[in-house]
Amino acid sequence: MLGAGFGGLELATSLSERHGAAIDVVLIDKAEGFTFGFAKLDVIFGRVQPADVRHYYSTINKPGVRFVQAAVEAIDPRTRRVQ
């Protein structure tokens, strides 16, 4: 699965809940994590530090889902390969 934004995280979670360890989903994103939109306001107003509201993809612990931090350089839909 390319991209660990809201869509990627939701789909990975749904697949894990439905199929558990019977699946092998590789979630790929170039970033190490994300900050939920509204939490950024707390950072802006100095209530929390950026690290306090950062969610790291490496901490995803869903059966059948693993995270790989990498940049996608090319997609070949014909051969179904990602570089």
Secondary structure by P-SEA (a helix, b strand, c coil): cccccaaaaaaaaaaaaaccccbbbbbbbcccccccccaaaaaaacccccccccccccccccccbbbbbcccccccccccccc
